């Protein structure tokens, strides 16, 4: 019976995942206090977007949905998923597509007198239909078709979300200059001068949060500070910057009217009317039958979005590189999603689903935790053996045994990769030969001249050759502490923030608009669609510079004209999808464009592009090539049609271009670079400087012949 037979995929997922249920909990509790590091990390990564989406919904639904409901939905769905879900590494939460769909739905329902004040009741019917559709997809094994959504669809969808983030940031920033809905201009803070002041202060907060968040997010690339400090700032710098700019917003104090800058407006759980949405099910029977069936249209769109987003989030959380032992459960999790969509709709909450990038971020943080636990156990095993003068072989065998014991209680998974320690002997031999006889090592210290047989691996191993506390971590493969506890704890912490609403209300809305812009900027690195767009906008005589840094492998294998055609096709699809969001009623149909990419990719694109080029441009994995030297990059750029680098004569005709190459910006000094014969880049710079000297001499000679000796 195939996976598409009713319930077969769901039952297979349950059968494969159920034996690991006990380990899902014991592994989390055995991590002790260390589990709180990935828990708090993913908590902040989940909390801030939910607050931002909640404020966006409050603004565009006239308060029908607020951050309060957004937090409750994320917490409720997260707790259910961590308890009974099949893939606890996946993080669920509110997303921009959900916010956009609910805004479209509200605009449609707002103008209907027969649904006056019953938007959430009609949205509940939408969730009922969407839940039924998702349940059918899960029952009939539709998750096995998710691979039809290739990179061309995933990156287009990712760039669309980035554009929507920017759109929300711009709309929010412009809204800071305008009079809020249902407010009077007679109030001091809403007078024209103070509206302008509020808007300008909002821009300071927006760009302040954006630039500082991007700066701290890249802390791991800093050359200053200790490793643990850079890691701490990179992981927690964004929520810290939200706190910092919230504090800065209070600096004006009493010198400005109350309400400047504007802050998050969301009722506390104990405020009157804050819990009215819990009884929305009582109003569902009042919705006219015609609108109940019309609700099937947005329900279909939500089904497409959730099916795509939920499955892709699960895939990214369980990438092959993480070496996960426990099997996935796509069909079963889609069934759980259908139930949570139904529950949220009946409670008047916007549904939550698997989200990106929080899901792969959660897995990466647990990989770090697993690495720490493994290091501790292996160091202990190596130390015990080395105290007894054990040999290299005995020490390695002891560590391999300790490594395998970490997973001996897990059931056998025939689909999981066999994971072992990295090879130890070559590393030990190289270190030992260098320590015993440095003359047998080459000048760079990396290529031994002796043979492998020149070192006795059965001799006692000394700490001078191998220090467990320093060298063990290099032997460990990537592994993940796959458990449910961190997901459950972070979901409970998000739910606890509902009670902290008085604190959340102090965050300026401009900071949240800045966070939207930050999320847009963070989603661009690694998106090959975006990289190809920037390549198209790059000057042809400078495109070779892309090859001088790490770059996508297709740049060396696919002709540039093919890349341009493929990118233009994606741009047309992107503009069609984004353009639909501006159509008043048909805007809800924008997921249709994403869905249409499946038949287009399967049948149309192979007729336009060769299969080899299509495989390179739409590869399943992100393949990157190393940087190339200057001359090789220039030659490769000409071969692939990227463009011809400017010649020395062309460069000399542009003195400003030469100045940027050979002069410092601070003091305007000529750079005297020490060149090596093996460095083509240095020789090129020398020729540039020689060209500049010739041009300078010609300019000085012309000035002298014209009689302007004082200038000379």
N, C-alpha and C positions, 0 to 999 in steps of 0.2 A: 504493500500500500504506500503510495507516494506521499510526499510532504503536502501536496495540494488536496489530499483527501480531507474531509471535514475533521477537525480537531487533531489530526495526526501530528502536525508540527508542534502544537501546544503540548500534547501528551509526551512527545519526545523530549521537549525542553524540560518538562517536569521530571521525567524519568532520569535524565542526565544530571540535572542540577540538585535534586533532592538529597543524594548521598553527601553533598558538601554542606548541607544546612548547619549541622553542628559545628563544623570547622569555621563557618562564616562568623559565628559568635565567639568561639573559644579563641580564635586567632586575634580577634580584636581586643578581648580582655587580657590576653597574654602580652599584648604590647604595652600594658600598664600606662604610665603617664605620657609615654611618647606619642600615644594616639592623639593627644590634644594638639600637637603641632600641625599635622595635616587637617585636623578638624577645624581649628581656628582659621587656617589659611583658606580653606574652601568656604567657610562661613562668610568671611568678608567678601570673597569673590561672588557669592550668591546674593548677599544682602543688598549691596549697593545697586546692582541693576534692578532688583525688585522694587526698591524705593523709587528709583528713577522712572520705571514703567508705571508705577502707581500714580506718581505725580502727573505723568503724561496723560493717563486715563482720566484723572480727576479734572484736568484742564479741558479735555476734549469731550468729556461726557457730562459736563456740568455737575460733577460731584456724584454721579450715579455709582461710580467705582472709584475707590481711593487706594492709597497705599495700605490702609488697614486690611482691605480685602485681598490685595496682592500678597501681603505677608502671610495671611491665613491660608491662602491657596497654596503657596510655596511650601509652607510648613506641613500642612495636611497631606499633600501629595508626596512630599519627601518622606514623611514618617511611614506612610503606607508602602511606598516603594522600598524603603530600607527594611521593612518587616517582612513583606511577602513578595517583593519583586525578584525577578530572576537574575538581574545584573546589578548588584548593589553599588558597583563602581560608578554607574551613571548617575549624574545629578539632574534633578528635575527642578523646574522653576518657570516663572513667567518669561515671555520672550517678546521681542518687537513684533513678529508676525501676529501673535495673539492680541497685542495692544492695537495693532492696525486693524485687524478684523473686527474687534469690538467697537472701535471708533466708527468704522463704516456702518456697522449694524445699528449703532446709536443714531447716526445721522439719518438713516432710513426710517427708523421707528419714531424719531422725534416729530416728523411731520404727519404722522398718522393719528387722527383724533380717536380712532377706536382702540389705540394702544397707548393713550395718554397716561403717563406715569407708570406704565407696565413694561418698560424696556427689559428689566431683568427677568421678568416672567417669559417674555418672548425669547430672550437669550437662553433661558432654560430649555425651551423647545429646540433651539438650535443645537444645544449640547446633547439632547436626547437623540436627535437624528445623527449627529456626529459620532456619538457613542455606539449606536447601532452599526454604523458603517465601519468604524474601527474594529468592532467585534467580528464582523464578517471577514474583514481582511485578515485578522488573526486566526480565525477558525479555518480559513481556506489557505493558509500558508503563504500569504502575499509577501512576507518579509524576505522570502527567498529571491524575490525580484528586485530587491533594493540595489543590487549591483548594476542594474540598468541605469541608475542615476550615476553617471560617471563624473570625472573631474570637471567636464565642461558645464554640467548642471550645478555641481556643488560650488564651484568658484563663482559662477554667475549669481547664484543665490547669496553667497557670502558678500559679494560686492554690492548687491542690491540692499542687503541689510545695512552695510556700511553707509550707503547713500541715504537710506532712511534715517539712520542715526544722525547724520549731518543735517538732514532736513529738520529733524526735531530740535537739534541744537540751535539752528538758525531761527526757527519759529519761536522757540522759547526766548532767545535773545531779543528778537523784535518785539515779542509780547511784553517784555519788561518796560518798554517805552510807552505802552498803550494802557488805556483805562481797563481794568479788569471787568469781567462780565458781572452785571447786577451791582455795580458800585457807582457812587455819585462823585462827580468832579468837584462838588462843593467841599469835600474833605481835603484837608491840607496836603496829605501825602499823594493825592490824586490831582493836584493842580499841575499845570503845564510845566513849570520849572522843576518841581519835584519829580514828575514823571521822567523828565530828561535826566535828572540826577540819578534816579533809580536805575535807568537804563545804562548809563555810563558806568556806574558802580557795578552793575551786573556784568558788563563786559570785562571789567577788571577781574572779577571773581571767576568768570568763565574761562578766560585765557590763562589766568593764574593757575587754576586747577589743571587745565589741559597740559600746559608746559611742564609744571612740576611733577605731575603724575607720569608723563612720558619720561622725564628725566630719572625719577626714582625707579621706574619699571625696568630700566636698563642698568641698574646698579651693578649687576654681575659683570658687566663689561668695564667697569671703572678700574683704573690702575692704582687708586688709592684706597686705603681702608683695609681691614682684615677680611678674610674670606667669609667668616660668619656674619660680620656686620653688613657686607655687601648683599649676602643672601637674605638677611633680615629686612633690609631696606627694599630689596626687589620684591619680596613676598608681601610685605605689609605697608609699603610706601604709599600706595594709592589710598587706602582708607585713612592713613595718617594724614595725607594731604587734604582729604575731605575735612578732617578735624581742624587742621591748620587754617584752611580758608574759611571755615565756619567761624573760628575764633577771630580771624581778621575782619569778618563782616560786622563784628560788634565794636570795632575800634571807634567809629564815629560817635557812638553813645547817644547822649541826649542832644547832640548838635543837629540831628535829623529827626523828622517826625517818626512816630511809631509806624511800623510797616515798611520801612526802608532799611535794607533791601527786603524784598518779599521772600517769605519762607514757606516751607512745606505746609499745606493746608490739608489735614486729614483728621477726622474725629478720633478721639480716644475710644477704647472699647466700652467705657462706662458712660459715654455721652449719650444724650437722648437721641434716638433714631439710628444710632450707629450699628445696631444689630437687627434692623428691620429686614435685611436681606436674607436672614436665616429662615424666614417664613414665606419666602417668595413662591414656594410650591403651592401655597393656598390660592395664588392668583393665576395659576397656569390655565385653569378652566375658563377664565374670562377672556382669553385670547381668541379672536375670531378664527374659525376653521380655515379660512382662506390664508391667513398669515401663518398658521401652523404649518401648512404645506409649503408656503413661500420660504419658511425657515430651512427647508431642505437645501436651498441654494447656498447660503453661507455655510451650512453644515458640511456640504461637499467640499468646499474650499478649505475649511478647517481640517477635514479628514486628510486631504492631500498634504497640507502643511505639516500636520502632526506625524503622519506616516513617514514623510521624508525626514523631518528634523529629528524625530525620536530614534529612528533606525540609524541614521548617520551619527548621532551622538553616541549611541551604543557601540557602533563600529570604532569610532575614534577613541573611546574609553578602553577598548580591548584590542588595540593594534598588535600585530604580530611581534613587533619589537619589544613589547612588554613581557613576552614569554609567560603568559598566563597559563596556569595549569587547569583551572576550572573552566568548564564549557560555557558558551553563551546561551542565551534564552530569548531570542528575538521575538518569536511568535507569542510566547507566554507573556512577555513584557508588554507587547502591543495589546494583549487582552486585558492586562492590568490597567493600561492607559485608558482603554475604553471605559472601564469602571470608574476611574478617578475623574474622567471628563463628565460622566453622568452625575457623580456625587457633587462635583463643583457646580455644575449647572443648576442642580436642584437646591443648592445652598446660596445661590446668587453670587458665586465667585467666578472669576475668570480662570479657566483651567490651566494647569501647569503640565509641562512635558519635558523630555530630555533636552538639555540646552548645551550649546557650544559657546565659549570654550571651557566652561566649568567642568564638564565631564572628563576630557583628557587631562585637565589640570589636576583633578582629584586623583587620577591614576598615577600621574607623575609624582605627586607629593607622597603617595603611598609607596612608590618605588624607592624614594629616598629613605623612608622609614624602614623598609625591608632591608635596604643596604646597611643601615646602621645596626639592625639586629643581627644580621649575618656576620658583619665584621666582629661584633662583640663575641659571638660564639666561636668563630674560626680563630680569632686571636688567642682565646683561651685554650683551644685545642693545640695550636702550634706551640704556645708557651710551655704547656705541660710536656710535650715531646722533646722540645729543645733543652729543657732542664735535665733530661735524662740522656743527653748526647745522642739524640736520634739522627738518622741520616736524612738526606734530602727526600728520598723515596718514602721513608716512614712519616716524615712531617707532612708531605703532600697527601699521603693516604689518610692520615689522621684528619686533615682538614676536609678532604673529600667525603669521609664518613660523616663528619659533623654536618657538612652541607646537606647530605642526603637525608640525615635524620630529621631535618626541619620539615620534611614533607612525607615522612614514612606513613603517617596516619591518614593521608589523603587517599581516596579511591583512585584507581588507575583510570586515566583518561587517554584513550588511544589516539585522540586527535591533538593532544597537547605535545609541544616540542620537548625533546629530552634535553634538560638543562643540567650542565655540569660546570665545575670550575674551569677557568681558562688554563691553558697549558702552563705548567710551572717550570719545567726543566730548562727550556731555553732561557728564560729570565734568570734562573738561578745560575746557569753556566756562565752567562755573560757577566753577571755581577761578580762571580767568584774569580774568573780569569782576570778581570780588571783589578780586583783586590790583590791577587797573588802576584801577578807579573804585569805591570802597566805597559812594558815594552811590547807585549803581545797584542796591544790594542792599537787601532789606528788613531790618527791625530784628532779626529772628531769625537772619539770616545764611544762610538756606536757600532763599529764593525770589527768584531774580533778576528784576528788572523789565525788563531789556533783552531783545531777541529773540535767537534763536540766530544769526541772520545778522550780529549786531553784532561778532562776533569772527572774525578771519581765521584759519582753520585751516591755511592754507598758509604762515603766517608761522613763522619759526624758534621753536622751543620752548625756553624757558629753564627752569632748575632751580627758579626761584622759583615757577613755575606747576605743575611736576610733578617730584617727587623719586622716582626709580625705587625706591630702597631702602625708601621708605615707602608709595608708592601702588600698586606693582605687585600686591601680594598681594590688593588689593580687586578686581582684574580677573579673577582666576583662578576658574574653576568648580571644583566638587568632582571630584577624580579620585583614583584609587587606584593604587598601585604594585603591580599584580597580578603576583605571582611565587610561586615555590615555596620559596625559600631560607629565609625567616623561619619557615615552618611546619616545615621539616626541622630547622633549628637548635634551635627550642624543643622539638621532640620528642626530639632527642638529649640536650638538657639535662635533660629530665624523666627519661630513661633513666639519665643519669649520677648522678641522685639516689639510685638504688638502691645505688650504692657509698657514698653519703653517709648511709646508714641510721643509723650511730652518732650523727650530728648530729640527724637527724629524731627519734630516740628521746628527745631531751631536751625536746621540745615537750610541755607538759602536756596531758592529754586535755581538761581544762576549757577550754583555749584553743580547741580544735577544736570543742567544743560551742558556744562563743561565736561561732565562725566560721559554724556552721550557722545560728544566729540572725541573724547579719549577712547571710547569703545570702537568708534569708527577707525581711528588711526591704528589701534592695536590689531584690528582684523586684517589689515593690508599686508604686512610682511608674510611671505610664504604663499601669497595668492598669485599664481603665475599669470592669471588674466590681468591683474593690476600691473605686474611687471612688464607684460607685453604692451600695455597701454602707455606706460612711461617710456618704453623703448621707442614706440612710434613717435612720441613727442620730442625725443632726443635729437639733437642736431646730427645729421649723417656722419660728419667728420669727427664726431666724438663718441659714436656708438661702440667703437672698439674698446672704450674704457670699461664697458660692462664686463668684458671678458677678462679684465685685469683683476677682478675680484671674484668671489664665489658666485657662480651663475648657474641657471637652469641648464641641464644638459642638452635640451632641444636646440639651443642657440648654435651648437656646433654640428648638428645633424640635419636640421630642417632649413631649407632656403628661406631667406627673409621675406620674399614675396609670398610664400605659402603662409608664413606666420602672420603677415599683414592681412591676408584674406580671412584666415581663421579668426583673427581678433576682430575684424570688422563684422563678421557674422555674429560673434558674441555681443558686440556693442549694439547691433540692431535688436537682438533679443532682449538685452538689458533695458534699452530705451523703451521697447514695447511694454515690458513688464512694469517699469517705473512710471511710464506714461499712463497706464491704466489706473494707477493709484490716484490720479487727479480727476478721473471721471466720477461725477457725483454718485451714481448708483452702480455703475459697472465696475467701480474700483475694487469691489469685493472679488472680482473675477481674476485678479492678477496671478493667483497660483496656477491658472490654466496655462500660462506661458511656460512656467517651470515644468508642468506635466507634459507639455508638448515637446519638450526637449528629448524625451525618450524615443518617440518614433523618428524625430529628426536625426538624432544621433545614430539610430540603428539602420536607417534606410537612405536618408538624404545625404549626409556627410560623406559616407563611403563612395558616393558617386562624384563628389567634388574633389576630395583629397585621396591620395594613395593611402593604403592601409598602413604602410610604414610611417608616413608623416603623421597620420591620425593617431597612431599608437604613441608617437613621441609627444604630440601636443595634448593628448588626452590620456596620459599615462596614469595608471592606478596609484603609483607611488611618486613622491616628490624626489626626483633625481637631480643631484647637484654636482657640478664639475669644479675642480680646483682652479685658482687664479692662473693666468697665463702671463709670461713676460711680455714686455711691450712689443717687440718685433713679431712674436708669434701671435699676439692678439690682433695686431694690425693685419697680418697676413690672413688669419682666420676670418676676420670681419669682411675682407674683400672677397674671399672665397664664398662666404654665405650670403653676400649681397647686403650686409648691414650698412656699408658705406665705406668710402675711402678716407683714411686719416689725412689731415691737412699736411701738405708738404712744408719744408722749411721756408721756401719762398713765400708760400701763402701765409705761414705763421708770421713771417717778418713784416708782412704788409699790415699786420694788426699789432701795433706796439702795446696796446693795453693787454692783449692776450699774452705777449711775451713777458710783460711786467709781472703778471700774476705768477708766471713760472719761475722767474729768476730773482725776484725781489721780495724782501720781507714786507709785511703790511704795516708793522708797528713803526719801524724807523726808516723804511725805504732803502735798506741796504742790499747790495748785490750779494746773492748767495754763492759762496765758494764751496762747491760740493766735491768731496773726495771721491773720485771715480775708481772703479776696478775694471780691469780688462774684460771680465766675464759678465759685466752688468750692461746690457744694451740700453737700459733706461738712463744710466749715468752718461753714456756717450751721447745720447740724444739731447740731454740737458746741456752738455758741453757745446754741442752744435748750436743749440738755441742761444746760449750766451754769446757764442762767437758771432752769430747773426745779429744779436742785439748790439754788440760792440761795433760791428760794421755799420749798422743803421745809425747809431749815435755819432760815429765819425762823419757820416755823410751829412747828418743834420747840423753838426757843429761847423763843418766846412761851408755849408750853404749860408749859415748865419754870418760867418766871418766875411764871405764874399759880398754879402749884402750891406756890410758896413756896421752891423749891430755888434760891435766889439764889446760894448758894456755888458750885453746879455751873456756873451761868451765868458 
